[in-house]
Amino acid sequence: MADTYYLEYQLESGEQVIMGFADINDRDGCHISLDMYKGQLGPVDEAVMQRILAKFRGRVLSRH
């Protein structure tokens, strides 16, 4: 049985997104990349999140 590693992140719009990853290193890499983008380049919107999420083989599980 495969584990799922979760990451909850707030987008620029205020929306909370829960993402899932098959590998803990992908989850951690995605989190670090999102935070680095936010710190260096500006707010994380949907397009930025989707681009970074794809690099780390993640998927959106829910939004609220």
Sequence and secondary structure as in RCSB ss.txt:
>XXXX:A:sequence
MADTYYLEYQLESGEQVIMGFADINDRDGCHISLDMYKGQLGPVDEAVMQRILAKFRGRVLSRH
>XXXX:A:secstr
    EEEEEE TTS EEEEEESSHHHHHHHHHHHHHHHHHT    HHHHHHHHHHTT EEEEE 
